[in-house]
Amino acid sequence: MATQKDKVTLLMGCASGMGAATLKMLLADGAKVVGFDNNRENMADTLDEIVEEMGDYPGTLEMVYGDVRRAEDRRRALDLVREKYGTLDTLLYVVGVLDLMCPAHKTDDDLWQYVMDVNCNDCFYTVRDALPLLLDHEGPAASVVIVGSVGGIYGSTAGAAYVTSKHAVLGLARNLAWSYHWRNLRVNVVNPGAIISGILGNAMEKWPDRDVMDEEGNDLYNVRGGVSLGLDADGNSMMGDSEDIARAIMFLIDDDNKFVNGEQMTIDGGWTSF
Ligand SMILES: NC(=O)c1ccc[n+]([C@@H]2O[C@H](COP(=O)([O-])OP(=O)(O)OC[C@H]3O[C@@H](n4cnc5c(N)ncnc54)[C@H](O)[C@@H]3O)[C@@H](O)[C@H]2O)c1
């Protein structure tokens, strides 16, 4: 396995769940990380955890507070990378939000727009605006990883907006991988299954007046997949951990895996093997 030492990495969505787990692995491996998130409290908690759990880690970290939906916030993060390092080796788009399992007939404009923006449109803008730093990379290829979902490959694992947004980023990643494989850039996707993270808590904070899991949607979608992993023989939930996904991200950005491009890696404990 190649090292991430000194690799300049922009990590969008660094404050909880898979992003925070990936952040810790990157820092432990010596990467120079710019982490971006819109949750101040979780950013501070993650920083505390890093100090407590990792002490003197070999990497470096700058945190940028901002919302991916705001162009000026995204620009601030990229400006920091450009001004401080003048290059970008790795871009990780881990940001994502739930659609509360809402079926199409209950999805209002606000929910649709929000989920499509955060999960898909702002992912596109982020990668597009970073391309001048990523293309024609010196040495091993630059790397982009987008975190998708099993909702990006099947229709019945979330509501209408989430499933649409995650299908869309898969297409985006394939288009990018093909367009720029001539220009020393690799673009891959990780599709997580059900993972313990901050995503539910973040949705409850964003939509305090809505049901976090639409009852009808839960019945429509979850039964047919989301809880199919059920419990193990000891009665423990068979959901994955954020670290399970972080390890997949670390694999995809590893220079030793230079021929892995335009790929989607589904990490779901066997859920979609049914
Ligand atoms: N947890 C799961 O079961 C699961 C399953 C499949 C896919 N995913 C995907 O995995 C990715 C990571 O999710 P997670 O489960 O670790 O959730 P999470 O909520 O713990 O992490 C997402 C991060 O993105 C940040 N974020 C959200 N909206 C933002 C915005 N507008 N601007 C800036 N930052 C923002 C959050 O603050 C958070 O730190 C997402 O793309 C999600 O859709 C999650």
The ligand as an ORCA input file, in Angstrom:
! r2SCAN-3c Opt
* xyz 0 1
  N     -24.971      6.231      6.705
  C     -25.456      5.472      5.773
  O     -26.128      4.454      6.059
  C     -25.195      5.777      4.329
  C     -25.556      4.821      3.369
  C     -25.279      5.073      2.039
  C     -24.651      6.238      1.664
  N     -24.325      7.169      2.603
  C     -23.626      8.370      2.142
  O     -22.385      8.461      2.816
  C     -21.941      9.816      2.841
  C     -21.480     10.178      4.233
  O     -22.593     10.129      5.091
  P     -22.528      9.687      6.606
  O     -23.459      8.542      6.743
  O     -21.148      9.583      7.067
  O     -23.316     10.923      7.251
  P     -22.864     12.117      8.173
  O     -24.057     13.003      8.291
  O     -22.276     11.582      9.429
  O     -21.731     12.819      7.326
  C     -21.999     13.746      6.314
  C     -21.206     15.015      6.562
  O     -21.573     15.989      5.576
  C     -21.781     17.229      6.228
  N     -22.723     18.044      5.469
  C     -24.035     17.813      5.243
  N     -24.576     18.813      4.537
  C     -23.575     19.699      4.300
  C     -23.512     20.934      3.625
  N     -24.599     21.491      3.053
  N     -22.332     21.577      3.559
  C     -21.213     21.064      4.154
  N     -21.222     19.875      4.816
  C     -22.385     19.217      4.886
  C     -22.338     16.841      7.593
  O     -22.227     17.881      8.562
  C     -21.516     15.624      7.929
  O     -20.319     15.953      8.607
  C     -23.128     10.637      2.326
  O     -22.892     10.968      0.980
  C     -24.300      9.692      2.444
  O     -25.320      9.981      1.532
  C     -24.591      6.970      3.917
*
